[in-house]
Amino acid sequence: MAKELPAPLYETRNGKAYVGDALELLAALPDSSVDLVMTSPPFALQRQKEYGNHNQEQYVDWLLGFTVGIKRVLKETGSFVLDLGGAYQKGRPVRSLYNYRVLLRLCDEQGWQLAEEFFWYNPAKLPSPIEWVNKRKIRAKDAVNTVWWLSKSDFPKADISQVRQPYSDRMKRLLADSKGFYSPKKRPSGHDISGRFGEDKGGAIPSNLLEIANTESNSQYLRFCKIAECEPHPARFPPKLPEFFIKFLTEPGDVVLDLFTGSNTTGAAAEALGWKWIAFEIEQRYLAASAFRFLPETKEDSPKDIYARLCQSLDEHIGVSGGTASTTSVLQTGMEHHKRSVSFMTAAQRLLCRAGHRRRPSRGMGPRHPAGRD
């Protein structure tokens, strides 16, 4: 029987954020209880990062250790969206295939379905690796992440009409005078263009290439981290990335899980839409700072106090000497600590509530259709 979840480090009106090892926390979630898992695990980079990435040889096995639990907690109609950045082999201008090996093993060994592959293009990404791109100039800038949309069934919940994009100027002119721009007929490509092509459907269907610049430089999260004198998480994806998949693959009231939450961008995106969310993060300092995403901009006197309170249990219950304490041990120090955690969480929640946090109203959504239907 799965153990119960510990007390969350903090919670909002729609979600809860937990400190701990994602494997242990996943084991505490009920079967078929999550509608969308949207996550970006530490990448298999050449150089070790402070947020805990694994080397390329071990990475695939390490990541697949989590995906069994993800499949168990995911509903039959749910989706698993996995953002993986590319990498080079160490010391060589040759690309690693780790992200493709992850995909193949997920499908071949664990029975996942690849609903569709997406590619996140970040035009603001800096050139890297420096040796091959900047110095020797023998490779192009790596600015695209692979994003695997996986599912348990052939027809996970999905509605592309929820993420339509603004029409191009050319399409707007066509809609204004469709007869002057085209005539319904079969094209040389084999596509049969009907008269419905000129109907205004509220926006264009997006492609699987998502151009989203990651240009966060003076956000509330970063400003509050500076006020609280804490380090922001070094690897953050832009809110528009999880927002796209939340709108596309879920409905209001659905549950979104991120098990490598970092600065909790996924939870903040779900909260803004009015969706329920769950966040797991092993580093308490990063999860503590992620609470800044849920505070109103006017409360710039609160971040330092809130961050100190959210970090308090780590300092109080674990002796830190000669290194970073393991946050998983905080969750296993017995009933006395558990009671204190509950009390502490309540105090932190009151701080968030006093700061005036409010959820935004969710937009209405029409009938849903299986993926692939127009």
C-alpha positions as CSV (number, residue, x, y, z in Angstrom):
1,M,0.0,0.0,0.0
2,A,1.4,3.4,-0.9
3,K,2.4,5.8,1.9
4,E,0.6,9.1,2.4
5,L,2.0,12.3,1.0
6,P,3.8,14.5,3.6
7,A,2.5,17.9,4.4
8,P,3.2,20.3,1.5
9,L,5.8,23.0,1.9
10,Y,3.1,25.5,0.7
11,E,-0.2,25.5,-1.0
12,T,-2.4,27.9,-3.0
13,R,-6.1,27.8,-3.8
14,N,-5.5,25.3,-6.6
15,G,-2.2,23.5,-5.8
16,K,0.3,22.0,-3.4
17,A,4.1,22.0,-3.5
18,Y,6.0,19.1,-1.9
19,V,9.7,18.7,-1.0
20,G,11.1,15.3,-1.5
21,D,12.4,12.6,-3.9
22,A,9.9,12.4,-6.8
23,L,10.0,8.5,-6.7
24,E,8.8,8.5,-3.1
25,L,6.2,11.2,-3.6
26,L,4.9,9.5,-6.8
27,A,4.4,6.3,-4.8
28,A,2.0,8.2,-2.5
29,L,-0.3,9.3,-5.3
30,P,-3.4,7.2,-6.2
31,D,-3.6,5.3,-9.4
32,S,-5.1,7.2,-12.4
33,S,-5.3,10.5,-10.5
34,V,-3.5,12.9,-12.8
35,D,-4.6,14.3,-16.1
36,L,-1.3,15.8,-17.3
37,V,2.3,15.3,-16.3
38,M,4.3,18.2,-17.7
39,T,7.9,18.2,-16.7
40,S,11.5,19.1,-17.7
41,P,14.0,16.9,-15.8
42,P,17.6,17.8,-15.4
43,F,19.2,17.3,-18.8
44,A,22.1,15.0,-19.6
45,L,24.6,17.7,-20.2
46,Q,28.4,17.5,-20.6
47,R,29.0,19.5,-17.4
48,Q,27.5,18.9,-14.0
49,K,25.0,21.6,-13.0
50,E,24.1,22.6,-9.5
51,Y,20.5,21.5,-9.9
52,G,21.5,17.9,-10.2
53,N,21.8,16.6,-13.8
54,H,23.1,13.1,-14.5
55,N,25.8,12.0,-17.0
56,Q,24.7,10.8,-20.4
57,E,25.6,7.1,-19.7
58,Q,23.4,6.9,-16.7
59,Y,20.7,9.3,-17.7
60,V,18.3,7.1,-19.7
61,D,18.1,4.4,-16.9
62,W,17.7,7.1,-14.3
63,L,14.8,8.8,-16.1
64,L,13.0,5.6,-16.9
65,G,13.0,4.8,-13.2
66,F,10.4,7.6,-12.8
67,T,8.2,6.9,-15.8
68,V,6.8,3.6,-14.5
69,G,5.3,5.6,-11.6
70,I,4.1,8.4,-14.0
71,K,2.2,5.8,-16.1
72,R,0.5,4.4,-13.0
73,V,-0.8,7.8,-11.7
74,L,-1.8,9.0,-15.2
75,K,-5.4,8.6,-16.2
76,E,-6.2,6.5,-19.4
77,T,-7.1,9.8,-21.1
78,G,-4.1,11.6,-19.7
79,S,-0.8,12.9,-21.3
80,F,2.8,12.9,-20.4
81,V,4.8,15.8,-21.9
82,L,8.5,15.5,-21.5
83,D,10.8,18.5,-22.4
84,L,14.4,17.3,-23.1
85,G,17.2,19.6,-24.2
86,G,19.9,18.4,-26.6
87,A,23.5,17.7,-25.7
88,Y,26.9,16.9,-27.3
89,Q,29.0,13.9,-26.5
90,K,31.8,14.9,-24.1
91,G,34.8,16.4,-25.9
92,R,33.4,15.8,-29.4
93,P,31.4,17.9,-31.8
94,V,28.9,15.0,-32.1
95,R,25.4,15.0,-30.8
96,S,24.2,12.7,-28.0
97,L,21.2,10.5,-28.8
98,Y,20.1,10.3,-25.2
99,N,16.7,12.1,-25.8
100,Y,15.9,9.7,-28.6
101,R,17.0,6.7,-26.6
102,V,14.6,7.9,-23.9
103,L,11.8,8.0,-26.3
104,L,12.5,4.6,-27.9
105,R,12.8,2.9,-24.6
106,L,9.6,4.5,-23.2
107,C,7.6,3.2,-26.2
108,D,9.4,-0.2,-26.6
109,E,9.8,-1.2,-23.0
110,Q,7.0,0.6,-21.1
111,G,4.3,0.7,-23.7
112,W,3.9,4.5,-24.0
113,Q,2.4,5.9,-27.2
114,L,4.1,8.8,-29.0
115,A,1.0,11.0,-29.6
116,E,3.2,13.6,-31.3
117,E,6.7,15.1,-31.2
118,F,7.0,18.8,-30.6
119,F,10.0,21.1,-30.9
120,W,10.4,24.1,-28.7
121,Y,12.5,26.8,-30.5
122,N,14.0,29.4,-28.2
123,P,15.3,32.2,-30.4
124,A,16.9,33.9,-27.4
125,K,19.1,31.0,-26.5
126,L,22.8,31.8,-26.2
127,P,25.2,30.0,-28.6
128,S,26.6,26.8,-27.1
129,P,28.7,24.8,-26.7
130,I,31.3,27.6,-26.8
131,E,34.1,25.3,-28.2
132,W,32.2,24.2,-31.3
133,V,30.0,27.2,-32.0
134,N,31.8,30.3,-30.8
135,K,35.5,29.4,-31.0
136,R,35.9,26.9,-33.9
137,K,32.6,27.9,-35.6
138,I,31.9,24.4,-36.9
139,R,28.4,24.0,-35.5
140,A,25.2,26.0,-35.4
141,K,23.6,27.4,-32.3
142,D,21.5,24.7,-30.5
143,A,18.2,26.5,-29.9
144,V,15.6,23.6,-30.1
145,N,14.4,21.2,-27.4
146,T,12.6,18.0,-28.2
147,V,9.3,17.8,-26.4
148,W,7.7,14.3,-26.4
149,W,3.9,14.1,-26.0
150,L,3.3,10.6,-24.8
151,S,0.1,8.9,-23.8
152,K,-1.3,5.6,-22.4
153,S,-3.8,5.2,-25.2
154,D,-4.2,6.2,-28.8
155,F,-6.8,8.9,-28.0
156,P,-5.7,11.0,-25.0
157,K,-7.8,14.0,-24.2
158,A,-6.9,16.8,-26.6
159,D,-8.5,19.9,-28.3
160,I,-6.2,21.9,-30.6
161,S,-8.9,24.6,-30.9
162,Q,-8.0,25.7,-27.4
163,V,-4.6,26.9,-28.5
164,R,-5.3,28.5,-31.8
165,Q,-2.9,31.2,-32.8
166,P,-3.6,34.7,-34.3
167,Y,-4.1,34.6,-38.1
168,S,-1.3,36.0,-40.3
169,D,-2.0,39.3,-42.1
170,R,-2.3,37.3,-45.3
171,M,-5.0,35.0,-43.8
172,K,-6.8,38.0,-42.4
173,R,-7.0,39.4,-46.0
174,L,-8.2,36.1,-47.3
175,L,-11.0,35.9,-44.6
176,A,-12.1,39.4,-45.5
177,D,-12.4,38.5,-49.2
178,S,-12.1,34.7,-49.6
179,K,-13.4,34.7,-53.2
180,G,-10.8,37.1,-54.3
181,F,-7.9,35.0,-52.9
182,Y,-8.8,31.4,-53.8
183,S,-11.3,29.1,-55.3
184,P,-12.3,25.8,-53.7
185,K,-10.7,22.9,-55.6
186,K,-8.2,20.1,-55.4
187,R,-4.6,21.3,-55.4
188,P,-1.6,19.7,-57.2
189,S,-0.4,18.6,-53.7
190,G,-3.5,16.4,-53.4
191,H,-5.1,18.6,-50.7
192,D,-8.8,19.3,-51.3
193,I,-9.4,22.9,-50.4
194,S,-13.1,23.3,-49.7
195,G,-15.2,26.4,-49.2
196,R,-14.9,26.1,-45.5
197,F,-11.2,27.1,-45.7
198,G,-12.4,30.7,-45.8
199,E,-14.4,30.5,-42.6
200,D,-13.1,32.4,-39.6
201,K,-12.5,29.8,-36.9
202,G,-11.0,32.2,-34.3
203,G,-7.4,31.5,-35.1
204,A,-4.9,29.3,-36.9
205,I,-4.1,25.7,-35.9
206,P,-0.6,25.8,-34.4
207,S,2.2,23.6,-35.8
208,N,4.4,21.3,-33.7
209,L,7.2,23.8,-33.8
210,L,6.6,26.1,-30.8
211,E,8.6,29.4,-31.0
212,I,8.7,30.7,-27.5
213,A,11.5,33.0,-26.4
214,N,12.9,32.4,-22.9
215,T,13.8,35.9,-22.0
216,E,12.9,36.2,-18.3
217,S,15.1,38.9,-16.9
218,N,13.1,41.1,-14.6
219,S,10.1,39.0,-13.7
220,Q,8.5,39.1,-10.2
221,Y,10.1,35.7,-9.4
222,L,13.6,37.1,-10.2
223,R,13.0,40.4,-8.4
224,F,11.7,38.6,-5.3
225,C,14.7,36.2,-5.3
226,K,16.9,39.3,-5.3
227,I,15.0,40.8,-2.4
228,A,15.1,37.6,-0.4
229,E,18.8,37.2,-1.3
230,C,18.4,33.7,-2.6
231,E,19.6,32.1,-5.8
232,P,16.9,31.6,-8.5
233,H,16.7,28.2,-10.2
234,P,19.2,28.3,-13.1
235,A,17.1,26.2,-15.6
236,R,13.6,27.7,-16.1
237,F,11.3,27.3,-19.1
238,P,9.0,30.1,-20.0
239,P,5.4,30.0,-18.7
240,K,4.0,29.9,-22.3
241,L,5.4,26.4,-22.8
242,P,3.4,24.6,-20.0
243,E,0.5,26.9,-20.7
244,F,0.2,25.6,-24.2
245,F,0.0,22.0,-23.2
246,I,-2.3,22.6,-20.2
247,K,-4.8,24.4,-22.5
248,F,-4.3,21.8,-25.3
249,L,-4.5,18.6,-23.3
250,T,-6.7,19.3,-20.2
251,E,-9.9,20.8,-19.1
252,P,-10.8,23.1,-16.1
253,G,-10.7,21.0,-12.9
254,D,-8.0,18.6,-14.2
255,V,-4.9,17.9,-12.3
256,V,-1.4,18.8,-13.6
257,L,1.7,17.3,-12.1
258,D,5.4,18.4,-12.4
259,L,7.8,16.1,-10.6
260,F,10.9,18.1,-11.3
261,T,9.4,21.4,-10.6
262,G,12.4,23.7,-10.0
263,S,10.9,27.2,-9.8
264,N,7.3,25.8,-10.3
265,T,6.6,27.5,-13.7
266,T,4.2,24.7,-14.4
267,G,2.2,25.2,-11.2
268,A,2.1,28.9,-11.7
269,A,0.8,28.4,-15.3
270,A,-1.9,26.0,-14.0
271,E,-2.8,28.4,-11.2
272,A,-3.3,31.3,-13.5
273,L,-5.7,29.3,-15.6
274,G,-7.6,28.0,-12.6
275,W,-6.4,24.4,-13.0
276,K,-5.4,22.1,-10.1
277,W,-1.7,21.3,-9.8
278,I,0.9,19.2,-7.8
279,A,4.6,20.0,-7.6
280,F,7.5,17.9,-6.5
281,E,11.0,19.3,-5.9
282,I,13.9,17.7,-4.1
283,E,15.7,21.0,-3.3
284,Q,13.9,22.9,-0.6
285,R,15.6,26.2,-1.3
286,Y,14.3,26.2,-4.9
287,L,10.8,25.2,-3.9
288,A,10.7,27.8,-1.2
289,A,11.7,30.5,-3.7
290,S,9.0,29.2,-6.2
291,A,6.3,30.6,-3.8
292,F,7.3,34.0,-5.2
293,R,5.4,33.2,-8.4
294,F,2.1,33.2,-6.4
295,L,2.5,36.5,-4.6
296,P,1.0,39.8,-5.8
297,E,3.5,42.4,-7.2
298,T,2.6,44.9,-4.5
299,K,4.0,42.8,-1.6
300,E,7.7,43.4,-2.1
301,D,8.1,43.5,1.7
302,S,7.1,39.9,2.1
303,P,9.6,37.7,0.1
304,K,12.4,37.6,2.6
305,D,10.1,36.6,5.4
306,I,8.2,34.0,3.4
307,Y,11.4,32.5,2.1
308,A,12.9,32.3,5.6
309,R,9.8,30.6,6.9
310,L,9.7,28.1,4.0
311,C,13.4,27.3,4.5
312,Q,13.1,27.1,8.3
313,S,12.3,23.4,8.6
314,L,15.5,22.5,6.6
315,D,17.7,24.4,9.1
316,E,15.8,23.4,12.2
317,H,15.5,19.7,11.6
318,I,18.7,18.8,9.8
319,G,22.2,19.6,11.0
320,V,24.1,21.1,8.0
321,S,27.9,20.8,8.1
322,G,30.3,20.4,5.2
323,G,27.6,20.2,2.5
324,T,24.0,20.4,1.5
325,A,21.5,18.4,3.6
326,S,19.2,15.9,2.0
327,T,15.7,17.2,1.9
328,T,14.3,13.6,1.6
329,S,15.4,13.0,5.2
330,V,13.2,15.9,6.4
331,L,10.2,13.8,5.3
332,Q,11.3,10.8,7.3
333,T,12.1,12.1,10.8
334,G,9.0,10.8,12.5
335,M,5.7,12.1,13.8
336,E,7.2,15.0,15.8
337,H,8.6,16.5,12.7
338,H,5.4,15.7,10.7
339,K,3.3,17.7,13.2
340,R,5.7,20.6,13.1
341,S,5.7,20.5,9.3
342,V,1.9,20.7,9.3
343,S,2.0,23.7,11.7
344,F,4.7,25.4,9.7
345,M,2.8,24.9,6.4
346,T,-0.3,26.5,7.9
347,A,1.8,29.5,8.9
348,A,3.2,29.8,5.4
349,Q,-0.2,29.4,3.9
350,R,-1.5,32.3,6.0
351,L,1.4,34.4,4.7
352,L,0.4,33.7,1.2
353,C,-3.2,34.4,1.9
354,R,-2.4,37.7,3.7
355,A,-0.4,38.7,0.6
356,G,-3.7,38.7,-1.2
357,H,-3.3,35.8,-3.6
358,R,-6.3,35.3,-5.9
359,R,-6.9,32.9,-8.7
360,R,-7.8,34.2,-12.1
361,P,-11.2,33.0,-13.5
362,S,-10.9,30.1,-15.9
363,R,-12.2,30.5,-19.4
364,G,-15.0,28.4,-20.7
365,M,-14.2,25.5,-23.0
366,G,-16.4,23.7,-25.6
367,P,-17.0,20.0,-26.1
368,R,-13.8,17.9,-26.2
369,H,-12.9,15.6,-29.1
370,P,-10.4,12.7,-29.3
371,A,-7.0,13.7,-30.7
372,G,-7.0,13.6,-34.5
373,R,-10.6,14.7,-35.1
374,D,-11.3,18.1,-36.7
